[in-house]
Amino acid sequence: MENWKFALKSILSHKMRSLLTMLGIIIGVAAVVIIVAMGTGMSRSIEKSLAGDQNNVQVYFSQIVGTETGGVGGFLYSTGGEVSTEEEPDLTEDILQGLLDIDGVSNYYISINTMSEISVGSKKAENVTITGVSQSFFDVKKYEILAGRQFTKNDYSRFSRIIMLDQALAEKLFGTVEASLNQIVDMNQNSYLVVGVYKDPKAGTAIYGMNSGGNAVMTNTQLAAETGMKENSSLYLYVEDVTRASEVGLAAADYLTQATGLKESRYDIFDMSTMLDDFKQQMSGVTLFIGSVAGISLLVGGIGVMNIMLVSVTERTREIGLRKALGATRGNILMQFLIEAMVLTSLGGLIGLIIAQVTVWGLNASHIMGENMTAEISIPVVLGSLAFSALVGVVFGVLPANKASRLDPIEALRYE
């Protein structure tokens, strides 16, 4: 207990010098904690977005012919073969309805996507994501309809020029959600009637599309007719049991391959769980690398602590000699200076944590990372930072402490 009092007394008697000594530790701990907190928050936000879509399994047409199966970024594909000349078949309504007979498939929807500019008079919204959807899309996505209605069966059969806007786009073009209903918007030299406004629960998340100028949906029949795209270019299955997503998706892909009579080409799936695992590994690597770079300042801070402790030993040579003359052992002196170094770096770590907490609070309050993305400081990171700070003090305090403990008491008392 006496050594702890000596340590605090020595630090407080040289406040400015102690603060400057701790500066490297403070900056290092704060930087590491902030970076890890931002990386954790970003990772969890994107994981949550991806995990929320694991119920939706995308089935796509593949022309690759091969026997070995691999995967990158969620795509399951065949390798070692050639590209088939078979063209993508049309999926008829009867074939699509057969998907519902597969165990585990609760529903499905079709979508096609393009980007366009939407304008109302002098107001324009660029890079708007236009999604053409089948009628079952709304049953699967469960968008909240804020005003108006969703598409009906007649809208598809009549190729109605109608459109639904998301909340952000409606407010951007018309000011309010209600004001946008039954208004006319222009896109690609065509006019469309706004029949509804919806809210997507994933709006603002990374997977939603941060660079998009807005989002709107049309019937896939109308969008395909106007752009020349296939009505069913993207097929999604809704699987309630996420653990069976890959299994059910592959069964559906095999069914479509057989039902369409493909001989060489086949249908495969885009596996969100594989993509999620890949993302976790990549984010962990990036966070670890950046955190390690920031941790270099801890090394620099440790060298600064060792330097100041050596100076402190020189300044307190007579004190050390007096303590030894009064019976202090080499171990007592060694422990005194080790504890002082450890207290110094631990205080620096604590101050760094406080700065990191304030910074993270500011980042979250200002929504710099996005509306639905927040930095998170975890308890293991806090405890790890404090433990590492103390360890730095012990490691870099050994040399000064050893020097102090080896001083000859007679020579130390003669020191001026």
C-alpha positions as CSV (number, residue, x, y, z in Angstrom):
1,M,0.0,0.0,0.0
2,E,2.9,2.3,0.8
3,N,4.2,1.9,-2.8
4,W,0.9,3.0,-4.2
5,K,1.0,6.2,-2.1
6,F,4.6,6.9,-3.2
7,A,3.5,6.4,-6.8
8,L,0.6,8.8,-6.6
9,K,2.6,11.4,-4.7
10,S,5.4,11.3,-7.3
11,I,2.9,11.7,-10.2
12,L,0.9,14.5,-8.5
13,S,4.1,16.4,-7.6
14,H,5.0,16.7,-11.4
15,K,1.5,17.1,-12.9
16,M,2.5,18.6,-16.2
17,R,5.4,16.2,-16.8
18,S,3.2,13.3,-15.9
19,L,0.4,14.5,-18.3
20,L,2.9,14.9,-21.1
21,T,4.3,11.4,-20.4
22,M,0.9,9.9,-20.5
23,L,0.0,11.7,-23.8
24,G,1.2,8.8,-26.0
25,I,-0.8,6.3,-23.9
26,I,-3.9,8.6,-23.9
27,I,-3.8,9.0,-27.7
28,G,-3.1,5.3,-28.3
29,V,-5.9,4.0,-26.1
30,A,-8.4,6.6,-27.4
31,A,-7.6,5.9,-31.0
32,V,-7.8,2.1,-30.6
33,V,-11.0,2.2,-28.7
34,I,-12.7,4.7,-31.1
35,I,-11.6,2.7,-34.2
36,V,-12.7,-0.6,-32.8
37,A,-16.0,1.0,-31.6
38,M,-16.7,2.4,-35.1
39,G,-15.7,-0.9,-36.7
40,T,-18.0,-2.9,-34.4
41,G,-20.9,-0.5,-34.9
42,M,-20.5,-0.6,-38.7
43,S,-20.1,-4.4,-38.7
44,R,-23.2,-5.0,-36.5
45,S,-25.3,-2.6,-38.6
46,I,-24.4,-4.3,-41.9
47,E,-24.7,-7.8,-40.3
48,K,-28.1,-6.9,-39.1
49,S,-29.1,-5.7,-42.5
50,L,-27.8,-8.8,-44.2
51,A,-29.2,-11.1,-41.5
52,G,-32.6,-9.6,-42.0
53,D,-32.5,-10.6,-45.7
54,Q,-31.4,-14.2,-45.1
55,N,-35.0,-15.2,-45.4
56,N,-34.9,-14.0,-49.1
57,V,-32.8,-16.4,-51.2
58,Q,-32.0,-15.2,-54.7
59,V,-32.1,-17.8,-57.5
60,Y,-30.2,-16.9,-60.7
61,F,-29.5,-18.5,-64.1
62,S,-25.9,-19.7,-64.6
63,Q,-24.3,-20.7,-67.9
64,I,-21.2,-22.2,-66.3
65,V,-20.9,-25.9,-66.9
66,G,-18.7,-27.8,-64.4
67,T,-18.5,-30.4,-61.7
68,E,-16.8,-28.6,-58.8
69,T,-18.7,-26.1,-56.6
70,G,-17.2,-23.0,-55.1
71,G,-18.4,-19.6,-53.7
72,V,-17.4,-16.0,-53.5
73,G,-19.4,-13.2,-51.9
74,G,-22.4,-15.4,-51.5
75,F,-22.5,-16.7,-55.1
76,L,-22.5,-20.5,-55.4
77,Y,-21.0,-21.4,-58.7
78,S,-19.4,-24.3,-60.7
79,T,-15.8,-24.2,-61.7
80,G,-13.6,-26.2,-64.1
81,G,-16.1,-26.2,-66.9
82,E,-17.1,-24.1,-69.9
83,V,-19.7,-21.5,-70.7
84,S,-22.9,-23.0,-72.0
85,T,-24.6,-21.5,-75.1
86,E,-28.1,-22.1,-73.6
87,E,-30.1,-18.9,-73.2
88,E,-32.0,-18.1,-70.0
89,P,-35.5,-19.6,-70.3
90,D,-38.7,-17.8,-69.6
91,L,-40.2,-18.8,-66.2
92,T,-43.9,-19.3,-66.8
93,E,-46.5,-18.7,-64.1
94,D,-47.1,-22.5,-63.9
95,I,-43.4,-23.1,-63.2
96,L,-43.2,-20.3,-60.7
97,Q,-46.3,-21.6,-58.8
98,G,-44.6,-25.0,-58.6
99,L,-42.0,-23.3,-56.3
100,L,-44.7,-23.2,-53.6
101,D,-44.8,-27.0,-53.5
102,I,-41.2,-27.2,-52.4
103,D,-40.9,-27.9,-48.7
104,G,-39.6,-24.7,-46.9
105,V,-40.6,-22.2,-49.6
106,S,-43.3,-19.9,-48.2
107,N,-43.5,-17.4,-51.0
108,Y,-41.5,-15.8,-53.9
109,Y,-41.3,-12.6,-55.8
110,I,-39.8,-11.3,-58.9
111,S,-38.0,-8.0,-59.4
112,I,-36.0,-6.1,-62.0
113,N,-33.9,-3.0,-61.3
114,T,-32.7,0.1,-63.1
115,M,-31.6,3.6,-62.3
116,S,-33.2,6.8,-63.6
117,E,-34.0,10.4,-62.9
118,I,-37.4,11.4,-61.7
119,S,-38.7,15.0,-62.0
120,V,-41.7,17.1,-61.1
121,G,-41.6,20.4,-62.8
122,S,-38.2,22.0,-61.8
123,K,-37.6,19.5,-59.0
124,K,-35.4,16.6,-59.9
125,A,-34.1,13.5,-58.1
126,E,-31.2,11.8,-59.8
127,N,-29.9,8.2,-59.5
128,V,-33.3,7.0,-58.2
129,T,-33.4,3.2,-57.9
130,I,-36.4,1.9,-59.8
131,T,-37.5,-1.6,-58.9
132,G,-40.1,-3.5,-61.0
133,V,-41.8,-6.0,-58.8
134,S,-44.4,-8.8,-59.0
135,Q,-47.5,-8.5,-56.9
136,S,-46.2,-11.0,-54.2
137,F,-43.4,-8.6,-53.5
138,F,-45.5,-6.6,-51.0
139,D,-46.5,-9.8,-49.2
140,V,-42.9,-10.7,-48.7
141,K,-41.4,-7.3,-48.0
142,K,-44.2,-6.1,-45.8
143,Y,-43.6,-2.4,-46.6
144,E,-45.5,0.1,-44.5
145,I,-47.9,1.9,-46.8
146,L,-48.0,5.5,-45.6
147,A,-50.5,6.8,-48.1
148,G,-52.4,5.5,-51.1
149,R,-52.3,1.8,-52.1
150,Q,-50.1,-0.9,-53.5
151,F,-50.4,-2.5,-56.9
152,T,-53.4,-4.6,-57.9
153,K,-53.8,-7.5,-60.3
154,N,-55.4,-5.1,-62.9
155,D,-52.3,-2.9,-62.8
156,Y,-50.2,-5.7,-64.1
157,S,-52.5,-7.0,-66.8
158,R,-53.2,-3.4,-68.1
159,F,-49.6,-2.3,-68.0
160,S,-50.7,0.8,-66.0
161,R,-48.2,3.6,-65.9
162,I,-48.2,4.0,-62.1
163,I,-45.5,4.3,-59.5
164,M,-45.0,4.1,-55.8
165,L,-42.4,6.3,-54.1
166,D,-40.5,5.7,-50.8
167,Q,-41.0,8.3,-48.1
168,A,-37.7,10.1,-48.6
169,L,-38.3,10.5,-52.3
170,A,-41.9,11.7,-51.9
171,E,-40.9,14.3,-49.4
172,K,-38.0,15.4,-51.6
173,L,-40.2,16.0,-54.6
174,F,-43.5,17.1,-53.0
175,G,-42.7,18.2,-49.5
176,T,-45.0,15.8,-47.7
177,V,-46.2,12.2,-48.2
178,E,-49.9,13.3,-48.6
179,A,-49.0,15.9,-51.2
180,S,-47.5,13.3,-53.5
181,L,-50.6,11.2,-53.9
182,N,-52.3,11.3,-57.4
183,Q,-49.5,13.5,-58.7
184,I,-47.7,13.0,-62.0
185,V,-43.9,12.4,-62.1
186,D,-41.8,12.2,-65.3
187,M,-39.2,9.5,-65.9
188,N,-37.5,8.7,-69.2
189,Q,-39.9,11.0,-71.1
190,N,-42.9,9.1,-69.8
191,S,-45.4,10.2,-67.2
192,Y,-46.5,8.1,-64.2
193,L,-49.2,8.5,-61.6
194,V,-48.2,8.2,-58.0
195,V,-50.6,5.8,-56.4
196,G,-48.8,5.2,-53.1
197,V,-46.0,6.1,-50.7
198,Y,-44.3,3.4,-48.6
199,K,-41.7,3.2,-45.9
200,D,-38.9,0.6,-46.1
201,P,-37.7,-0.5,-42.6
202,K,-34.2,-0.8,-44.0
203,A,-34.1,2.8,-45.2
204,G,-30.8,4.4,-44.3
205,T,-28.9,1.1,-43.7
206,A,-25.8,0.1,-45.7
207,I,-27.6,-2.6,-47.7
208,Y,-30.4,-0.2,-48.7
209,G,-28.0,1.8,-50.9
210,M,-26.5,4.9,-49.3
211,N,-25.6,6.4,-52.7
212,S,-29.1,6.1,-54.1
213,G,-31.0,9.3,-54.8
214,G,-34.2,7.6,-53.7
215,N,-36.3,4.5,-54.3
216,A,-39.4,3.8,-56.2
217,V,-41.3,0.7,-57.3
218,M,-43.3,-0.1,-60.5
219,T,-45.0,-3.2,-61.8
220,N,-42.4,-5.5,-63.3
221,T,-44.6,-5.9,-66.4
222,Q,-44.6,-2.2,-67.2
223,L,-40.9,-1.6,-66.4
224,A,-39.9,-4.6,-68.6
225,A,-42.1,-3.4,-71.5
226,E,-40.4,0.0,-71.4
227,T,-36.8,-1.0,-70.9
228,G,-36.7,-4.3,-72.8
229,M,-35.6,-6.2,-69.7
230,K,-36.9,-9.6,-68.8
231,E,-39.9,-9.5,-66.4
232,N,-38.4,-12.2,-64.2
233,S,-34.7,-11.5,-64.4
234,S,-34.4,-11.7,-60.5
235,L,-36.2,-14.4,-58.6
236,Y,-36.3,-14.4,-54.8
237,L,-37.6,-17.1,-52.5
238,Y,-39.0,-16.4,-49.0
239,V,-37.8,-19.1,-46.6
240,E,-39.1,-18.7,-43.0
241,D,-36.6,-21.0,-41.5
242,V,-33.3,-19.2,-42.0
243,T,-31.3,-22.3,-41.0
244,R,-32.7,-24.1,-44.1
245,A,-32.2,-21.2,-46.5
246,S,-29.4,-22.8,-48.5
247,E,-31.0,-26.2,-48.5
248,V,-34.3,-24.9,-49.7
249,G,-32.7,-22.6,-52.2
250,L,-30.7,-25.4,-53.8
251,A,-33.8,-27.6,-54.0
252,A,-35.7,-24.7,-55.7
253,A,-32.7,-24.2,-58.1
254,D,-32.7,-27.9,-59.0
255,Y,-36.5,-27.8,-59.6
256,L,-36.2,-24.8,-61.9
257,T,-33.3,-26.5,-63.8
258,Q,-35.5,-29.6,-64.4
259,A,-38.7,-27.7,-65.0
260,T,-37.2,-25.5,-67.7
261,G,-35.6,-28.4,-69.5
262,L,-32.0,-27.1,-69.2
263,K,-29.4,-29.5,-70.5
264,E,-26.1,-27.8,-69.7
265,S,-26.9,-24.5,-67.9
266,R,-28.5,-24.5,-64.5
267,Y,-30.0,-22.4,-61.8
268,D,-28.0,-21.6,-58.6
269,I,-28.5,-19.5,-55.5
270,F,-27.0,-16.3,-54.1
271,D,-26.4,-17.4,-50.5
272,M,-26.7,-14.5,-48.0
273,S,-25.3,-16.5,-45.1
274,T,-22.1,-17.1,-47.1
275,M,-21.9,-13.4,-47.9
276,L,-22.4,-12.6,-44.2
277,D,-19.6,-14.9,-43.1
278,D,-17.3,-13.4,-45.7
279,F,-18.1,-9.9,-44.5
280,K,-17.5,-10.8,-40.9
281,Q,-14.0,-12.1,-41.7
282,Q,-13.2,-9.0,-43.9
283,M,-14.4,-6.5,-41.2
284,S,-12.5,-8.3,-38.5
285,G,-9.3,-8.2,-40.5
286,V,-9.7,-4.5,-41.4
287,T,-10.5,-3.5,-37.8
288,L,-7.6,-5.5,-36.5
289,F,-5.2,-3.9,-39.0
290,I,-6.3,-0.3,-38.3
291,G,-6.4,-0.9,-34.6
292,S,-2.8,-2.3,-34.7
293,V,-1.6,0.8,-36.6
294,A,-3.3,3.0,-34.0
295,G,-1.7,0.9,-31.3
296,I,1.8,2.0,-32.4
297,S,1.2,5.1,-30.4
298,L,1.0,2.9,-27.3
299,L,4.5,1.7,-28.1
300,V,5.7,5.3,-28.5
301,G,4.0,6.2,-25.3
302,G,5.6,3.3,-23.5
303,I,9.1,4.5,-24.6
304,G,8.2,8.0,-23.3
305,V,7.2,6.4,-19.9
306,M,10.5,4.6,-19.7
307,N,12.4,7.8,-20.5
308,I,10.7,9.8,-17.8
309,M,11.1,7.0,-15.3
310,L,14.8,6.9,-15.9
311,V,14.9,10.7,-15.3
312,S,12.9,10.2,-12.2
313,V,15.4,7.6,-10.9
314,T,18.2,10.0,-11.4
315,E,16.3,12.8,-9.6
316,R,15.5,10.6,-6.7
317,T,18.8,8.9,-6.2
318,R,19.3,10.3,-2.7
319,E,15.8,9.2,-1.8
320,I,16.6,5.7,-3.0
321,G,19.8,5.7,-1.0
322,L,18.0,6.9,2.1
323,R,15.3,4.2,1.8
324,K,17.9,1.5,1.3
325,A,19.9,2.8,4.4
326,L,16.7,2.5,6.4
327,G,16.2,-1.1,5.4
328,A,14.4,-1.1,2.1
329,T,15.3,-4.2,0.0
330,R,16.1,-4.3,-3.7
331,G,12.7,-5.8,-4.2
332,N,11.0,-3.0,-2.4
333,I,12.7,-0.4,-4.6
334,L,12.0,-2.4,-7.7
335,M,8.3,-2.8,-6.9
336,Q,8.0,1.0,-6.0
337,F,9.1,2.1,-9.4
338,L,7.2,-0.6,-11.3
339,I,4.0,0.4,-9.5
340,E,4.7,4.0,-10.3
341,A,5.1,3.3,-14.0
342,M,2.0,1.1,-14.0
343,V,-0.1,3.8,-12.3
344,L,1.1,6.4,-14.7
345,T,0.1,4.3,-17.8
346,S,-3.1,3.1,-16.2
347,L,-4.2,6.7,-15.6
348,G,-3.3,7.5,-19.2
349,G,-5.4,4.6,-20.3
350,L,-8.3,5.7,-18.1
351,I,-8.2,9.3,-19.6
352,G,-8.0,7.8,-23.1
353,L,-11.1,5.7,-22.4
354,I,-13.0,8.9,-21.2
355,I,-11.9,10.7,-24.3
356,A,-13.0,7.8,-26.5
357,Q,-16.4,7.6,-24.8
358,V,-17.0,11.3,-25.3
359,T,-15.9,11.1,-28.9
360,V,-18.2,8.0,-29.6
361,W,-21.1,9.8,-27.9
362,G,-20.5,12.8,-30.2
363,L,-20.3,10.6,-33.3
364,N,-23.6,8.9,-32.4
365,A,-25.3,12.1,-31.5
366,S,-24.3,13.8,-34.8
367,H,-25.2,10.7,-36.9
368,I,-21.9,11.0,-38.8
369,M,-21.9,7.2,-39.4
370,G,-25.6,7.2,-40.6
371,E,-29.0,7.3,-39.0
372,N,-29.1,3.6,-38.2
373,M,-25.4,3.0,-37.6
374,T,-23.8,3.7,-34.1
375,A,-20.3,3.2,-32.8
376,E,-20.3,0.7,-29.9
377,I,-17.7,0.4,-27.1
378,S,-17.8,-3.1,-25.6
379,I,-16.8,-4.1,-22.1
380,P,-14.0,-6.4,-23.3
381,V,-12.4,-3.6,-25.2
382,V,-12.6,-1.3,-22.1
383,L,-11.1,-4.0,-19.8
384,G,-8.5,-4.9,-22.4
385,S,-7.4,-1.3,-22.9
386,L,-6.9,-0.8,-19.2
387,A,-5.1,-4.1,-18.8
388,F,-2.9,-3.3,-21.8
389,S,-2.1,0.2,-20.4
390,A,-1.0,-1.4,-17.2
391,L,1.1,-3.9,-19.0
392,V,2.8,-1.2,-21.0
393,G,3.8,0.4,-17.6
394,V,5.2,-2.9,-16.3
395,V,7.1,-3.7,-19.5
396,F,8.6,-0.2,-20.0
397,G,9.1,0.3,-16.2
398,V,11.3,-2.7,-15.7
399,L,14.5,-1.0,-16.9
400,P,14.2,2.1,-14.7
401,A,13.0,0.1,-11.8
402,N,15.9,-2.3,-12.1
403,K,18.3,0.6,-12.3
404,A,16.9,2.1,-9.2
405,S,17.0,-1.2,-7.3
406,R,20.7,-1.8,-8.1
407,L,21.9,1.6,-6.8
408,D,24.5,1.3,-4.0
409,P,23.1,3.0,-0.9
410,I,26.4,4.7,0.0
411,E,26.9,6.1,-3.5
412,A,23.3,7.1,-3.7
413,L,23.5,9.2,-0.5
414,R,26.6,10.9,-1.8
415,Y,24.8,11.9,-5.1
416,E,24.3,15.6,-5.6
